[in-house]
């Protein structure tokens, strides 16, 4: 595991070692054990290494025999030993025992298509000196990140944004579309980033840069859903146990201490059960808990640890949420609204005190239909209305309903198609034509794709390799929420602690097999993750875990918004410094705050996103000297009297505080 970075300059331009080192220094947390840099002419590749396999001999870049091909690599290749045997039989000579070296020799055999043979997680940058070309590739499901930018005749790439901005700070131009995507979903989906000229290479894609041009193509996709039926539950269980067991086993290969993050949920418990089966020593497990009883899963993690006799480590948290949020909004690089980043951060730090590699249970919900929102969507399918009637309601009726009308958002949602109900339900803030309720007109004018905010999501649903609606939703989430939220969170927060996280449930061969299962194995008689829970029973996981309400690494967000974060919200979201950025209508922000603190409506999710976004502006953009969204603020100031719009701030703060007091009295 490591972080990679590099650049290709213009023809005749010399890239310096100092430039590449400036990029790798920005991501030293991803690889504190070693540094590797190769610069030749206008090409420079660099890496920071967290040593996992071949501790003394795996330094990068790694070369082929005549040193005409060089590679830097982030990730793990779990079938590298088998690939090495095949390549040696073809006459290739290896100089290390690392998994990285198979990439250069496989490239010699197959060119860019070599990535189709790799089983694992990876972000790759490989330079072919003879062809004067650079290959970039990202693993199938997006476990490892890879950003790139083509600007001013140069190509930049890196595992994290900050590495690119270290040598190209002029690229820190906030992208209005990326901002809108964040407020719809709580994350910025591929291929967008929060910056206009920096993009993410999507999962399952590769890019080739040659002669100043970049060509991107897809090399993998989830196969068609529901193509093979094992014949019975028992046959399905036997094959699933064997396949997932193998996925766990190959992820136990490591030359450093290894353990597991145990949340107390079904997915991580299954992983720990299978680890215990394949381990000769007690599995090291790591869990955290909170003093808020509804969000404390430590007792369930403890049950699993006792059942499988693990070497269990537990940390009970009462974190300084304000200080933690300030740190994480600077660390995450892009606005990121998943509040479970906080427990993920702390459990990663706890694990790193004892191990260098930790397995996790991520991916089970997207594969086996585990989320509540799938059930909600299925139930609402009985509420079908003609398209023309829904259009008429949204056009002529919805806008006349007062913003405070109870059920206003539900009334909008229920008049949509099944697909659009799901997409609308994903959005934290008003979307599908309602953006003007919150965002300023000047800001919205900077987004040229505003009319179709869900265009890519709609295409994933419509073109999904599935015939039933639920499988289409699984495909959609696998292409969007899984890589851009779940796996981004796991990568950034584990790497912040210099910890490698491995996700056996997302093994590519297991994913392909599960996708092919008929829907009846995933969702049956209202039971989500049906066959996966049957596997958990088969493995002896305590019954208390299997049939309780799903929480995962949940956070007491509503509680924080009414207590620990209340004053921070009032002090930050309506400061002139915040409002003058020009993103939002000041009156709309004040309205959200007022309704929430008075207890009239729960806006915890929306207010959390607004707070995270502003703190990202301060702790990442401004802390690094970037200008951010000044251009939009200038437009806004040219169209409105900002001083007038902010004149009532003191009154709003005072009124909101009075409302909070009144709400507290009513609750008492």
Secondary structure, 3 states (H helix, E strand, C coil): CEEEEEEECCCCCCCCHHHHHHHHHCCHHHCECEEEEEEECCEEEEEEECCCCCCCCCCCCEECCCCCEEEEEEEEECCHHHHHHHHHHCCCCCCCCCCCHHHHHHHHHHHHHHHHHCCEEEEEEEEECCCCEEEEEECCCCCCCCEEEEECCEEEEECCHHHHHHHCHHHCEECHHHHHHHHHHCCCCCCCCCECCCEECCCCEEEEEECCEEEEEECCCCCCCCCECCCCHHHHHHHHHHHHHHHHHHCCCCCCCEEEECCCCHHHHHHHHHHHHHCCCCCEEEEEEECCHHHCCHHHHHHHHHHCCCEEEEEEECCCHHHHHHHHHHHCCCCCCCCCHHHHHHHHHHHHCCCCEEEECCCHHHHHCCCHHHHHHHHHCCCCCCHHHHHHHHHHHHHHCCCCCCCHHHHHHHCCCHHHHHHHHHCCCCCCCCHHHCECHHHHCCCCCHHHCCHHHHHHHHCCCCCCHHHHHHHHHHHCHHHHHHHHHHHHHHHHCCCEEEEHHHCHHHHHHHHCECHHHCEECCEECHHHHHHHHHCCCCHHHHCCCCCCCCCCHHHHHHCCCHHHHHHHCCCHHHHCCCCECHHHHHHHHHHHHCCCCCCHHHHHHHHHHHHHHHHHHHHHCCCECHHHHHHHHHHCCHHHHCCCHHHHHHHHHHHHHHHHHHHC
